[in-house]
Amino acid sequence: MRKLIVLFAFTPLLICGFQSHGQSFCLSDSEFQIGDTLRKTIIFSFNYPQILPESYPFMDSLVDFLNIHSNLCLRIESNTDIRGSIEFNDTLSDRRAKSVVNYLVDKGINSDRLTSIGMGEKAPIIKEEEILAFPTREEQEKAHALNRQTVFRIIGCKK
């Protein structure tokens, strides 16, 4: 049986994974369990692990959340779309996950509470054949962007 953790959590806007471009965030009462996830598209430089400023509001709200819940442990899972070689995407996703961890640590979150893993192109939200079925290049690009997600998974609590 999974352990229930009662937390102050992100507003439904964040839980649904909407883009954060310059929006501010607030916290509200929610319940999470170990294993629950928050999926978010963190904006990175193209083919690089640097987090772009458009993602700072979300990242800073995550820092606030982790400061309030100082015993919470997360695994950061970074994903890519399928463009590029498997080896490149595996390396890129690993570097991006570590970049997210480094951002959080630089903001004062203890590194013992964070782990990271690069998932490469192994866990797409939208399969390639579905992406290719979209009628316009713009729709295909949006689908690829959804696959370039970061997953924040609750893995436990430190005592």
C-alpha positions in Angstrom: 0.0 0.0 0.0 1.3 3.4 -0.9 2.0 5.9 1.9 -0.2 9.0 1.7 1.5 12.3 2.1 -0.6 15.4 2.8 1.1 18.4 1.2 0.5 21.9 0.0 0.8 21.4 -3.7 0.7 23.3 -6.9 -2.5 24.7 -8.3 -4.4 22.6 -10.8 -2.9 24.8 -13.5 0.5 23.3 -12.7 -0.8 19.8 -12.1 -2.3 19.8 -15.6 1.1 20.7 -17.1 0.2 24.0 -18.8 3.0 26.2 -20.0 4.4 28.6 -17.4 5.6 31.4 -19.6 6.0 34.3 -17.1 3.0 33.3 -15.0 3.2 33.4 -11.2 2.3 30.4 -9.1 0.6 29.9 -5.8 0.2 26.9 -3.6 -3.1 25.2 -2.4 -4.0 22.2 -0.3 -3.7 18.9 -2.1 -2.8 15.3 -1.3 0.0 13.4 -2.9 1.2 9.8 -2.5 4.7 8.4 -3.0 4.9 7.7 -6.7 2.7 10.5 -7.8 4.1 12.7 -10.5 4.0 16.2 -11.9 4.8 16.5 -15.6 6.1 19.8 -16.8 7.7 21.0 -20.0 10.9 22.7 -18.9 12.2 24.9 -21.7 15.8 24.2 -22.5 18.1 25.6 -25.2 17.8 23.6 -28.4 19.9 20.4 -28.1 21.5 21.7 -24.9 20.9 21.2 -21.2 20.6 24.9 -20.2 17.3 25.9 -18.7 15.8 29.0 -20.4 14.4 31.9 -18.4 10.8 31.0 -19.5 11.0 28.1 -17.0 12.3 30.1 -14.1 8.8 30.9 -12.6 7.9 27.3 -12.4 11.4 26.3 -11.2 11.2 28.9 -8.5 7.8 27.8 -7.4 9.2 24.3 -7.1 12.0 25.6 -4.9 9.4 27.3 -2.7 7.4 24.1 -2.5 10.4 22.0 -1.6 11.4 24.6 1.1 8.0 24.3 2.7 8.2 20.5 2.5 11.7 20.1 3.6 11.5 16.3 4.0 10.2 15.5 0.5 12.4 13.6 -2.0 12.0 13.8 -5.7 13.3 12.0 -8.8 13.7 14.3 -11.8 13.1 12.4 -15.1 14.0 14.2 -18.3 12.6 13.1 -21.7 13.4 14.0 -25.3 11.5 13.7 -28.5 12.6 11.1 -31.0 14.6 13.4 -33.2 18.3 12.7 -32.9 20.1 9.5 -32.3 19.2 7.3 -29.3 22.6 7.8 -27.9 22.4 11.6 -28.3 18.9 11.8 -26.7 19.9 9.6 -23.8 22.9 11.8 -23.1 20.9 15.0 -23.6 18.1 13.9 -21.3 20.5 12.9 -18.6 22.3 16.3 -18.8 18.9 18.1 -18.7 17.8 16.2 -15.6 21.0 17.0 -13.9 20.6 20.7 -15.0 17.2 20.7 -13.2 18.8 19.2 -10.1 21.7 21.7 -10.2 19.2 24.6 -10.5 17.3 23.4 -7.4 20.6 22.8 -5.4 21.8 26.3 -6.4 18.6 27.7 -4.9 19.3 25.9 -1.6 17.6 22.5 -1.9 19.7 19.7 -0.4 21.0 17.4 -3.1 20.3 14.4 -0.9 16.6 14.9 -1.6 17.0 14.8 -5.4 17.9 12.2 -7.9 17.9 12.5 -11.7 17.6 10.2 -14.6 17.6 10.8 -18.3 14.8 8.8 -20.0 15.8 9.8 -23.6 13.0 9.0 -26.0 11.8 6.0 -24.1 8.5 7.4 -22.6 6.8 9.6 -25.2 3.4 11.0 -24.5 2.6 11.0 -28.2 3.9 8.2 -30.4 5.8 9.1 -33.6 3.2 7.6 -35.9 0.5 9.8 -34.2 2.7 12.9 -34.6 3.2 12.2 -38.3 -0.6 12.0 -38.7 -1.1 15.6 -37.7 -1.9 17.7 -40.8 0.4 20.6 -40.1 4.1 21.0 -39.2 3.0 23.4 -36.4 0.8 20.7 -34.8 3.7 18.2 -35.2 6.1 20.6 -33.4 3.6 21.0 -30.5 3.4 17.2 -30.2 7.2 16.9 -30.2 7.3 19.6 -27.5 5.0 17.6 -25.3 7.4 14.7 -25.5 10.2 16.9 -24.2 8.8 16.8 -20.7 10.3 16.7 -17.3 8.7 14.5 -14.7 8.9 15.3 -11.0 8.2 12.0 -9.1 7.7 11.9 -5.4 10.0 9.0 -4.2 9.7 9.4 -0.4 10.3 11.5 2.6 13.5 12.0 4.7 13.1 11.6 8.4 
